[in-house]
Amino acid sequence: MSVFKLPYRVQHSVQQVVNLFYYVRALLACALGKPRHGCRIWVTMGYQAASGGTEAICAVANSLASYYPVSCDLTPLSAANRWMSSRVDRGFDPDEKPDMVICDRAADLDLLGITAITPVICSVHGGLNTLHGLEAKIHLRSIERADLVHFVSTPQADEFVEIVKKGLVIPNFIPDIFPDGPPITPPKYDIGMVGYFVRPEKNLPTMLAVLKECVNYSAVTWGSLPEGLSLPANVIAMGVSTNKIEIFSSMSVLLALSTKENLPLVVLQALCAGIPCVLSDIPAHREIAKKIGLGVVVVNTDDAEQVRTCLDEALALSTDVRSRIRDGWLSNYSELAVMPIWREVVEGLINDCGDESHQVVKDKKQ
């Protein structure tokens, strides 16, 4: 079952208008705001499409902009404009040079004239062989240039251990979706799934096969689905939405059985809402489950009976447990928990004193 959706071309055009609105609003805010002084940080992304990595880099830039002058080279129609705060200047001043650069692995630092004396942090959000369209011959370009390579989880960093001389793990964080606390109104659906399900690694067929047998439960999908997909009668497709309050108010339990993730924002957003999670048994999910504890469980995706049992148990969890899930997010994946590490690293690099306490991938020559 699916709800009415506008044709893709119409949706795309509307979203571009929204992106342009956020871009112009940021230009006006920066033009009318007071000049900011201090160490100037440039944030440059060669990949600016809607993705978890893009959103995560925007979150870091937004937070750093509370302490430093931060600029980003977003294009007017970039999807990242919806996530990037108006505190972050759009575009770079050619008469100024940055004190630091934060980039993604697709960025072209040479094009910006970044010299060897400017400290660079390359923030990596994919796996070693997860290129998302990036040419293989240049996918290590920014990583090799960086003074420090940022990873979002230990399993992800382990993939690059033979390549990266100096790296660190700082987990993704998400801004609080529910600053006044999660809604007390019961969700409309028992089980929710969120993601870009066109990608095979999201493992949508396995989740739908499980839900087809859970006839007493209602389920909802948020995100892009493969064309022509037939859904079980108890699953409704809501399409793509940027309204996270709407998304995470709609479900009692998150089901995510991906075959590959680094540190999925969707799971962190569910934790922020106090939503129990039933996750595939992969390294990134195990890392989250270890930190959060009760309310987050990993399952063998080949064992449908185990998945159904864990869904039953998650749906039966008390309000107290759901509150503890949100506390776990606050302690591990909130801005309050993560950004002090970022600030320490930024200050250390700018002052040319590395931060060994968070270093996990050390120079192999030492």
Phi and psi in degrees as a GROMACS rama.xvg file:
@    title "Ramachandran Plot"
@    xaxis  label "Phi"
@    yaxis  label "Psi"
@TYPE xy
-141.065  157.121  SER-2
-92.0813  164.927  VAL-3
-65.3502  134.106  PHE-4
-131.5  146.024  LYS-5
-66.5329  153.276  LEU-6
-56.3603  151.096  PRO-7
-55.6276  -44.7498  TYR-8
-61.1745  -37.6289  ARG-9
-68.5592  -44.6073  VAL-10
-57.6295  -44.1935  GLN-11
-62.9208  -42.0571  HIS-12
-65.5684  -42.42  SER-13
-61.9318  -42.694  VAL-14
-65.5643  -35.5731  GLN-15
-65.5021  -37.9903  GLN-16
-62.7392  -41.1738  VAL-17
-63.7794  -43.9473  VAL-18
-59.4008  -43.2569  ASN-19
-63.8692  -38.5599  LEU-20
-58.5577  -48.1455  PHE-21
-63.821  -35.7129  TYR-22
-64.8143  -48.7009  TYR-23
-65.1692  -39.7334  VAL-24
-60.6576  -39.4539  ARG-25
-67.5182  -40.0618  ALA-26
-59.5717  -43.9128  LEU-27
-66.2572  -41.373  LEU-28
-62.688  -41.5421  ALA-29
-70.393  -36.1752  CYS-30
-68.9536  -35.6589  ALA-31
-91.3865  -14.5925  LEU-32
-78.0814  168.141  GLY-33
-75.408  143.05  LYS-34
-59.875  140.443  PRO-35
-109.918  144.062  ARG-36
-120.764  158.549  HIS-37
127.105  -169.554  GLY-38
-65.6226  121.011  CYS-39
-87.9495  130.441  ARG-40
-114.175  128.011  ILE-41
-100.003  134.948  TRP-42
-115.141  120.55  VAL-43
-127.368  131.61  THR-44
-127.114  120.18  MET-45
-75.7455  -21.376  GLY-46
-115.398  111.72  TYR-47
-119.126  16.8089  GLN-48
-75.5655  167.456  ALA-49
-67.1243  115.034  ALA-50
-160.057  163.342  SER-51
-64.0189  -36.5664  GLY-52
-65.1644  -43.8496  GLY-53
-61.5635  -45.5181  THR-54
-62.505  -39.0063  GLU-55
-67.272  -40.9136  ALA-56
-65.5927  -38.7318  ILE-57
-60.8486  -39.9508  CYS-58
-62.4167  -40.6386  ALA-59
-65.6404  -45.231  VAL-60
-60.403  -42.84  ALA-61
-60.3586  -43.1771  ASN-62
-69.9831  -42.6683  SER-63
-63.2904  -28.5244  LEU-64
-67.4485  -11.2326  ALA-65
-76.4351  -15.7975  SER-66
-122.038  -25.2803  TYR-67
-133.892  158.491  TYR-68
-70.4786  119.485  PRO-69
-121.996  135.459  VAL-70
-127.155  152.296  SER-71
-140.983  143.77  CYS-72
-90.8463  48.3034  ASP-73
-69.6793  141.591  LEU-74
-82.7595  158.23  THR-75
-56.7781  -33.2747  PRO-76
-101.406  9.78847  LEU-77
-63.4467  137.488  SER-78
-63.1073  -23.4725  ALA-79
-68.1171  -16.0789  ALA-80
-60.7606  -28.3772  ASN-81
-70.8244  -22.6162  ARG-82
-101.332  -25.4332  TRP-83
-80.0341  128.598  MET-84
-67.2917  156.488  SER-85
-68.429  -13.6203  SER-86
-70.6196  -19.2036  ARG-87
-92.0758  119.691  VAL-88
-61.3752  143.162  ASP-89
-94.5322  124.605  ARG-90
89.1253  163.021  GLY-91
-111.637  139.773  PHE-92
-79.4034  115.736  ASP-93
-65.6272  -17.9018  PRO-94
-86.7639  -5.19371  ASP-95
-118.55  149.344  GLU-96
-115.677  143.653  LYS-97
-76.0106  153.514  PRO-98
-85.7275  -17.6757  ASP-99
-158.786  151.702  MET-100
-125.321  134.063  VAL-101
-114.095  125.732  ILE-102
-134.392  165.034  CYS-103
-96.2566  177.425  ASP-104
-74.3033  -12.2126  ARG-105
-92.7179  -3.90495  ALA-106
-70.3178  149.145  ALA-107
-108.614  94.5541  ASP-108
-70.1489  -31.7713  LEU-109
-63.6608  -37.48  ASP-110
-61.5811  -31.2941  LEU-111
-87.3517  -4.61297  LEU-112
73.2206  29.7083  GLY-113
-75.3073  120.385  ILE-114
-86.6077  169.55  THR-115
-67.4989  -19.061  ALA-116
-84.9842  -10.1604  ILE-117
-86.2873  121.601  THR-118
-65.8121  138.432  PRO-119
-128.924  131.909  VAL-120
-109.856  122.547  ILE-121
-98.4204  117.571  CYS-122
-95.8298  113.363  SER-123
-104.309  129.188  VAL-124
-123.165  5.87281  HIS-125
-120.336  177.244  GLY-126
-83.0333  173.442  GLY-127
-58.3868  -38.237  LEU-128
-107.947  15.5428  ASN-129
-100.933  95.1554  THR-130
-96.712  -21.8119  LEU-131
49.4971  46.6091  HIS-132
88.6081  -7.47166  GLY-133
-72.6123  132.876  LEU-134
-60.2206  135.344  GLU-135
-59.7225  -32.8577  ALA-136
-72.2657  -15.0985  LYS-137
-119.787  4.16442  ILE-138
-70.7409  -14.1226  HIS-139
-105.001  3.24185  LEU-140
-55.8653  -53.446  ARG-141
-72.4493  -33.2799  SER-142
-63.2222  -42.9839  ILE-143
-70.8394  -29.6027  GLU-144
-78.6124  -26.769  ARG-145
-67.6323  145.728  ALA-146
-76.4348  -26.6673  ASP-147
-147.915  135.406  LEU-148
-109.891  126.687  VAL-149
-97.7238  129.142  HIS-150
-117.519  159.477  PHE-151
-101.03  -11.4426  VAL-152
-154.412  156.91  SER-153
-63.6268  -43.8705  THR-154
-58.5003  -37.3253  PRO-155
-65.6866  -46.2467  GLN-156
-59.5355  -35.775  ALA-157
-61.6549  -29.3781  ASP-158
-65.0707  -27.9903  GLU-159
-102.818  7.89925  PHE-160
-61.0074  -28.2161  VAL-161
-85.9348  -5.58571  GLU-162
-111.781  -41.4428  ILE-163
-90.0407  128.422  VAL-164
-81.6942  -38.6551  LYS-165
-140.735  116.586  LYS-166
-143.168  169.391  GLY-167
-148.581  157.2  LEU-168
-107.639  120.823  VAL-169
-128.389  120.624  ILE-170
-66.7435  155.485  PRO-171
-59.6074  153.637  ASN-172
-132.773  161.902  PHE-173
-129.029  142.681  ILE-174
-60.8774  154.249  PRO-175
-66.38  115.972  ASP-176
-71.8584  -32.2816  ILE-177
-124.27  73.4055  PHE-178
-61.9802  -23.4339  PRO-179
-96.7055  11.0919  ASP-180
96.956  149.511  GLY-181
-58.7585  152.421  PRO-182
-63.628  147.65  PRO-183
-93.091  -12.1169  ILE-184
-67.7109  130.626  THR-185
-58.1164  136.88  PRO-186
-62.9002  155.168  PRO-187
-74.0658  -31.2977  LYS-188
-119.176  149.028  TYR-189
-73.9808  -45.2078  ASP-190
-126.501  137.611  ILE-191
-124.804  148.606  GLY-192
-132.024  134.518  MET-193
-134.498  130.664  VAL-194
160.305  177.512  GLY-195
-91.1463  85.6024  TYR-196
-77.3994  -0.734641  PHE-197
-66.7978  -27.0542  VAL-198
-77.3814  129.08  ARG-199
-58.8528  -32.6994  PRO-200
-66.4284  -13.3011  GLU-201
-74.4598  -15.0128  LYS-202
60.2213  38.6041  ASN-203
-59.0741  -42.5093  LEU-204
-55.6919  -38.9291  PRO-205
-64.5038  -42.6807  THR-206
-65.1447  -41.6416  MET-207
-66.631  -35.1419  LEU-208
-64.1542  -38.2433  ALA-209
-67.0857  -46.2976  VAL-210
-68.1948  -27.7444  LEU-211
-60.6153  -29.753  LYS-212
-88.5988  -10.9507  GLU-213
-93.2263  65.0928  CYS-214
-66.015  -19.073  VAL-215
-87.7398  -3.23088  ASN-216
-109.983  144.401  TYR-217
-98.9458  147.786  SER-218
-139.549  156.801  ALA-219
-138.205  142.604  VAL-220
-112.363  140.134  THR-221
-122.434  123.658  TRP-222
129.41  178.692  GLY-223
-75.1503  135.958  SER-224
-114.844  153.405  LEU-225
-60.1513  144.572  PRO-226
-60.794  138.458  GLU-227
75.3668  11.381  GLY-228
-70.2754  135.253  LEU-229
-98.9782  123.808  SER-230
-99.5456  148.514  LEU-231
-59.2559  157.785  PRO-232
-62.3508  -25.9178  ALA-233
-93.1162  9.76736  ASN-234
-118.6  127.775  VAL-235
-113.352  139.538  ILE-236
-100.859  121.112  ALA-237
-97.3713  -5.50052  MET-238
78.8733  -161.65  GLY-239
-89.2476  135.347  VAL-240
-144.923  145.059  SER-241
-101.367  2.5943  THR-242
-88.0879  94.5636  ASN-243
-69.3917  -30.0299  LYS-244
-62.4948  -45.2874  ILE-245
-62.489  -44.3622  GLU-246
-62.4624  -52.1377  ILE-247
-88.9658  3.39063  PHE-248
-93.1481  -6.3721  SER-249
-92.7614  -9.22585  SER-250
-132.326  152.493  MET-251
-92.5456  -31.8273  SER-252
-138.598  140.209  VAL-253
-95.3035  131.832  LEU-254
-112.705  121.974  LEU-255
-141.804  107.179  ALA-256
-114.899  39.9709  LEU-257
-59.6022  150.819  SER-258
-90.3528  -14.4884  THR-259
-152.663  126.137  LYS-260
-149.286  159.167  GLU-261
-103.877  -58.8944  ASN-262
-158.228  88.1492  LEU-263
-67.7403  126.44  PRO-264
-63.056  -33.0666  LEU-265
-57.1716  -43.121  VAL-266
-66.2341  -41.9851  VAL-267
-63.4953  -37.387  LEU-268
-65.9383  -38.2977  GLN-269
-64.8088  -41.4508  ALA-270
-61.5531  -40.0585  LEU-271
-58.4355  -34.2845  CYS-272
-85.849  0.486371  ALA-273
73.6206  26.9731  GLY-274
-93.6174  125.114  ILE-275
-61.0637  149.442  PRO-276
-127.593  133.081  CYS-277
-110.384  113.666  VAL-278
-123.76  155.196  LEU-279
-68.0756  152.639  SER-280
-84.9079  78.0575  ASP-281
-124.134  160.755  ILE-282
-53.8021  -44.3952  PRO-283
-63.1304  -40.8179  ALA-284
-69.6891  -37.1251  HIS-285
-62.805  -37.6267  ARG-286
-62.4562  -42.3079  GLU-287
-65.8331  -46.3216  ILE-288
-60.2294  -37.6141  ALA-289
-64.9984  -37.8647  LYS-290
-76.2322  -37.1536  LYS-291
-88.164  -40.1105  ILE-292
82.2737  -135.87  GLY-293
-55.1509  130.813  LEU-294
107.775  -14.1309  GLY-295
-126.414  118.36  VAL-296
-128.091  142.191  VAL-297
-105.282  144.879  VAL-298
-133.057  158.492  VAL-299
-80.0568  114.773  ASN-300
-67.3925  -15.7036  THR-301
-84.7327  -6.49528  ASP-302
-109.685  87.604  ASP-303
-61.1073  -35.2747  ALA-304
-65.3109  -39.7597  GLU-305
-63.8543  -40.9173  GLN-306
-61.7528  -45.5064  VAL-307
-64.1432  -40.6502  ARG-308
-62.1531  -42.8777  THR-309
-67.8696  -33.9277  CYS-310
-65.0064  -42.7726  LEU-311
-56.9985  -46.9632  ASP-312
-67.945  -37.7138  GLU-313
-66.5172  -39.3967  ALA-314
-67.3189  -22.4835  LEU-315
-90.2981  -1.76174  ALA-316
-65.8576  146.96  LEU-317
-78.4473  167.559  SER-318
-61.4435  -34.2075  THR-319
-63.5132  -42.0494  ASP-320
-64.652  -40.7227  VAL-321
-63.2135  -35.1588  ARG-322
-66.5314  -37.7721  SER-323
-69.3968  -30.8336  ARG-324
-62.6254  -44.8799  ILE-325
-65.0998  -37.5494  ARG-326
-61.5957  -37.6273  ASP-327
-64.1894  -39.7077  GLY-328
-61.646  -45.0448  TRP-329
-60.2994  -37.0014  LEU-330
-79.3178  -21.5309  SER-331
-122.438  -33.6086  ASN-332
-130.4  19.0661  TYR-333
-94.7907  165.799  SER-334
-60.6522  -37.5678  GLU-335
-61.8515  -35.2741  LEU-336
-82.9275  -34.3074  ALA-337
-96.7787  -39.1589  VAL-338
-66.5715  -29.4003  MET-339
-57.72  -33.1003  PRO-340
-67.3825  -45.1746  ILE-341
-58.8748  -44.7613  TRP-342
-64.4013  -38.4088  ARG-343
-63.1761  -42.6147  GLU-344
-67.2995  -44.7155  VAL-345
-60.8339  -48.3747  VAL-346
-61.6349  -39.3074  GLU-347
-63.9102  -42.9705  GLY-348
-69.6507  -42.2348  LEU-349
-62.9176  -37.4453  ILE-350
-88.4923  5.8475  ASN-351
59.4472  41.9326  ASP-352
-135.048  100.07  CYS-353
-58.3462  155.974  GLY-354
-101.967  89.3784  ASP-355
-70.8439  -21.3485  GLU-356
-66.5297  -25.1546  SER-357
-106.735  3.33692  HIS-358
-74.818  130.147  GLN-359
-122.476  -19.2456  VAL-360
-119.092  102.533  VAL-361
-97.9317  161.265  LYS-362
-58.8451  122.169  ASP-363
-67.9766  -16.9557  LYS-364
-82.9576  -13.8898  LYS-365
